[in-house]
Amino acid sequence: MRSRHAATALLAPALVAVLTLAGCSGGDTSKDPSAGSGSSSASGSDTPSSSGSTTAKPYLPVPDGVELTDQGSTLKVGDHAVVAYEPRQKQVGVLDIKVTGLEKTTFAKSFQGWQLDKATLSTTPYFVHASVKNVGRTDLGGRSVPLYIVDGHNTLIEASTFASTFKPCPSQPFPAKFKHGDRVKSCLVYLSPKHGDLTAVSFRPTQDFNPITWTGKLTTVGAEPTKKGAKASQSPKAKKSSKG
């Protein structure tokens, strides 16, 4: 029970960590990977640079053979992006990120037994699934997965963290050692204030970075997947009642 209280205490800071986007671009460059505030949400329809669409100089130094996805790229769930950022000053991390799923849930469904305060209950919880591979030279062990969600109010929201294991969606940082070639599958928890939406997943490590975003179908936790080619039909009980 004590661990539940501890984990719950770490849900609330996610509300404080909401990063409102300013109305115009520009401003000083931030070296803090969590400094996601800045210009409006991602724009542009360029495909990832891995398609050969650009020969521009990388915005950060990356290993030979690594081609970064264009800033401002708008991707779909299931697409890869190769990104670079500075988790610490003069330290460059390079990741191949694939967002694989977006889910909406409820506290009643996914947080049974948790003691949550009013501020937390005024949010809407979402799960974001991603596959992340380290394709750089820096060991990113213990670092947070550098992804935000964008709500319906043009706001960036950080992932929540937990003091104990959260089985429905672990929402954990990278393993203690996360070196070149290592890959993890992540599930991240986001709490959107004022029962907000999830309109996109965003990679935006600094204020002046033109974000790379993923959008796609939002599924519901616990909902049965729709089978391809399945036709809607009445249940036997419904058919019987229709005859009466």
Number of C-alpha atoms within 10 A of each C-alpha: 8 8 13 17 14 14 20 21 17 14 22 20 15 19 20 11 15 21 19 18 19 15 10 9 14 11 10 9 12 17 16 15 19 19 17 28 23 25 20 16 22 23 14 15 10 16 19 23 18 15 10 10 12 15 10 10 9 14 13 13 15 18 10 7 6 17 21 24 24 25 22 21 21 22 23 17 20 16 15 21 27 22 27 22 23 17 19 11 11 7 13 18 22 25 24 20 25 21 26 19 18 24 17 18 17 15 15 9 10 16 16 9 10 15 14 17 12 8 12 23 16 14 20 19 24 24 26 24 19 21 17 21 19 21 22 22 15 15 19 25 13 13 15 17 21 20 24 25 26 25 21 13 13 19 24 29 27 25 28 20 24 18 15 15 14 16 9 13 16 16 23 21 18 20 15 11 12 18 18 17 12 15 18 15 14 20 22 22 26 24 28 27 22 13 15 17 19 27 19 26 26 22 28 28 25 21 24 18 22 22 25 26 28 25 19 16 11 17 16 15 16 11 8 8 8 8 7 6 6 7 7 6 8 9 8 9 8 10 11 10 8 9 6 5
